[in-house]
């Protein structure tokens, strides 16, 4: 009997957005494409985590006074080193990382009077038998206020848009964090989540609180999703394509067919010459994977070089594209030559 899959906020969000994307990500284990936004987020998280270390906190006031990380040369070097490692070393990305890190430090970074931060990142795994579910995740920064009987969970966001109202009223990530906080810090009865949108220096923070009734309902929802992901089949993968969902109404955010993108083929350009964005699983492509002795994919990537050093069988595979979309017939565009 195979080990049961565990829920996470990202897994749940993917499942809700598109059944096929969920299948590609968590069952086919297709390689995930990087983009400048996600890479900037990774780099900012790394720097902010390091600045929470006691030996590095001395730099915070210095950076805030100067309004830039450049005042501590080791930090921009670290930023550029990681941007280069991830393939996105460009001046624009370096500048944006600098600006976002400063915004985070301006958001009462170490908490107010009486604050306690034990460690920069908190991992959690919640297991419940009734209702039955398992969910895991990472908390960017938990700030405890023992004398006030509360804990504030901070989560950094580097996206170019903030939450719309429905995402504030019912936020899976916030609910999971608060559920976890009650297990990790049972003596701290008051819990809230602060999402800090680092590209919005004027008003970066959105605070979310919940009620006991909301958490109870959320646990039953977790049980429902837990059953789904542990019996998921290719038939289920065809049940809720993003392209079949209605376009979002004003204020509903990025959902439905917007998740597919409007490109008709891979490499399609906008009128201004920029590359059109599309879901990474929309069109066909070749990729590489390392499989173990049971034929299970250990890791996949777009190039064989990215998998060097891993134990297992290296194989070249082909993904046929999303069945909800007609594939381009131009083999030059797809780059396969057959």
N, C-alpha and C positions, 0 to 999 in steps of 0.2 A: 504494500500500500504506500503510495507516494505521500510525501510530507505536504500538509495543507499550506496553501498560499496565504500570505499575510497582507492585510489591507494597509494602505498608506493614503495620505491626502492626494498625492499625485496620481496614484493608481485609480482612485475613486473619480478624480476629475477627468481622467482620460476615458474611463468607462462611460461616464455621463455624456461626454462630448461626442464620441463616435465609437461604435462597437468594433469597426474594422481597425481603427487606430489602436484600440486596446489589444486586439488579436495580434497585430504586427509587432507591437512593443513587448507584450508580456508572454506571448506564446511562440511566435516566429522568432523572437529575439533579433529583429532586424537592427542594423546599426543606427544610432541616433546622430543626426547631423548637428554640428555646432553652428551657432550664429553669434554675431558680435554682442548681442544683448545678453545671451546666457553666459558668454565668456566674461563680460564685464561684471555680471553678478557674482560669478565664481571668484573673481579676483578681489572684488570689494569685500565679500564675506571673509576671505582669507586674511586680509589686512585688518579688518575690524576685530576678528577673533584674536589676532596677535596683539592688538592694542589693548585688549582686556587683560592681558597678562601683566602681573604686578611689575615686572621689570621694564615694561614698555609704556606704562601709564604716564610716565613723566613726559612723554612726547605730546600728549593730548592737548595740554594748554598751549604749548608752543605752536602746534598746528592751527588751533583755533585763533590764536592771536594773529598769525600770518595769513590765515584764510586759505592755506594750501599745504599739501603734504610735502612740497618741494623743500620746505624748511628743514626737513629731516631727510637728507639725501638717500638714506638706505631704503626708505619706503617707496619712492618713485622707481628706484632700481628694482625693487621686489615686484612692483606692479608691472613694469615693462618685461621683466624676466618671465613672468607667468603669462602675460599676453603673448609673448613670442612663443613660448612653449605650446600654447593652445592655438597658435596660428593666426592671431589677430593683433599683432603689434603695429598699430597705426597711431598717429598723433591724436586723432579724434578720440580713440578709445582711452588713451592715456589721460587726456584732459577730462573726459567724462568720469573716469574712475576717481580722479583727484577731487572733482566737484562733489561726487556722491559720498565719498568718504567723509568730507568736511560736513556735509549735511547730516550724516549719521552722528558725528561727534557733537554737533550742535543740538541734537535731540536728547539733551540730558543724558549723555552717553553712559555715565557711571551711576545714574539714578540720583534721586534727591536725598535729603538727610535721612539717615537710618537705613540706607540701602545696603544690600549684601548680594554679591555675585560670586557664587562658589566656583563656577567654571564657565568658560565661554559658550560651550555647546552641550546641550543635554539630550541624550538619546533615550527614547522610551519604547517599551513594548508592553502593550496592554492586552491581557487575556481575560476573557469572561466566559463562563459556562452558561449563564442564563441572564440575558440573552447571549447566544454564542457568537463570539467574534474574536479576532486577533488583529490588532492594528499597531503599526510602528511608525516612528518619525523622529525628527530632530528639531530641537528648539534652539533658535539662534542665540538668544540671550534671556535667561530668566533672572529677573531682579526681585529679590525677596525683601520684604519690609516686615520683619518679625514683630516689632512693636505695634504695627498697624494691622497685624493679622491678615496680610495680603501679599500676593505675588503678581508681578506684571511680566507677561511674556512678550518679548520684543521679537518681531520677525521683519527682516529687511527685504524690501522689494525694489528691484532696479528696472521694473517695466516702465514703458512710456505712457501707460494709462493707469489710472487709479480704479478702485472697485466702483462698480455701479451699485445702485441702491439694493437690488436683489442679492448681490454678493455680500453686502454688509448685513442685511437682515438674516441671511442664512448662509454662514460661511463654514464649509466643511473643515478647513484647516484650523480655524479658531476653535471650533467645537472639539476637535481632536486634541488640541493643545490644553484646553481647559479640563477635559476629561483626564488627560495625563497628569496635569498639575494636582488634581485631587488625590492621585495615587502617590505622586512623588513628594508632595508637601501637604500631607493630610491635616497638619495643624494650622495651615494658612487657609482660612475659609473664604477669603475674598480673592477672586481671580479675574483678571482681564487680559486681553490680548491687544497689543499695539502693533499695527502694521505700519512700518515707516517707509514711505515711497520716496526714495532718495533722489528722484529726478524732479521733485516738487519742493524746492527749498522754502517756499513761502508757507505752505501748509502740508507738510509731509505725513502727518500722523492721522491714522484712522483707528479709533478705539472700539473694541467689540466686547460686550459682556453678554452673559447668557443667564437663563433661569434654570431651575431644577427640572421643570417640565420640558424645556428644550433639550436638555442633556438626556433625559429619559427617552424622549422620542428619537434622538440621534442614535442612541444605543440600539434601538430596535431597527433603525435604518442600517446600521452597521451589520447587524445580524442578517438582514435581507441581502446586502451586497456580498457578505462573506459566503453565503450559500451560492450566489451567482458565480463568483470568481473561482470557486472550487468545483464547479461543474460546467465550466465554460467550454463550448465546442465551436467548431467552425460554423455551424448553423447559427449559433448565437452571434457570431461575428458579422453575419449578414442581416441582423435584426434591427439595427439602429444606425445606419449610415448617416454621417453628418449632412450629406447632400440631400437626404430625404426629409430632413427636419425643416421647419419653417424658418425664414429669415428673421433675425431678431427685430423686435420693435424698438423704438427709441428708448434708451435707458436700460436695455437688457444686456448690453455688453457684446463681447465677441463670442458668438455661438452659431450653431447651425451650419449652413453652407459656407459661411465665412471661414470656417476651419479648413476648408478644402483649398481655398484660394481660387483665383479666376484664370490662372494660366491654362491654356488648352494643350500645351505640350511642354516638356522639360526644356528650359532655356528660353522660354518666351520672354519678350521684352515689353516694357511699358512704352508709351509714346515718347517719353523723355530719354529712352535708351537704357533705363535701369532694369535690372532683372526682376521679373514678376515673382512675388512670393507664392509658394504653394505648399501644401502639406507634404512632408518628407516621404509619405507613403502613397502619394497620388499616382506617380508614374513608375514604369519598370526600370530596373537597374541591376547590374551585377554587383556582387559583394563577396567578401571573404569571411570565413568563420573557422574557429578552432573547436573541434568536437572531441568529447572524451570517449572512453571505450564503450559507453552505452549509447553513443550517437547523440548525446545531449550537447547542445551548443554551450560552450564555456564563455565565449566572447565573439562578437562579430565586428567588422569594420569595413570601410569602403576600400581600403588598400591592404595588401598582405603585409606591408612593412609595419603597420600599426599593431600587428599581432605577433611580431617577432619575439621569441623568448618564452612564449607560452607552451606548456606541455599539452600534447594532444595532436590530433590529425588536422592539418590545414587544408581546407577545401574551398573551391570557388563555387558560389551558388548564384542563382538567378531569382529575382523577385519579379513577378509578372505585373505588378501594379494593382491599384485599387479596383475591384470589380464594379464599383459604382460609376467609374469614369471610362470613357473610351480612350484607349491608348493611341498615342501618335504613331502613324505608320512610317514616318521618316526615320529610318535606322540611323542616319547620321546624327539626328537629334538625340536618339537614345544611346548612341555610342557603342552598339553591340556588333554591328557589321554582319548581321544574318537576318 
